[in-house]
């Protein structure tokens, strides 16, 4: 009910008018897959400290990608590293 006029609202709170530009668009957008992770994201994903990640990167154990001065990690490379560590055990 409209508080000022006392009249009933013409649309329910959760609807979009059919003539609205939003009516034809999907309500949910697919998330964009992360192709590369920052060092802090990669460390968090591996549940290790950024310092340990960097030491393993410098030692050549964990591969990284350099884009200018930025260092990034491919999730698939991190998974390959995990698999290689598991196979060594």
LINQUIGI-V393690 format. One line per field, one symbol per residue. ss: DSSP state (a for helix, b for strand, c for the rest). A space follows every 50 residues. Layout:
ss=???
This chain:
ss=ccccccccccccccccccccaaaaccccccccccccbbaaaaaaaaccca aaaaaaaaccccccbbbccbbbbcaaaaaaaaaaaaaac
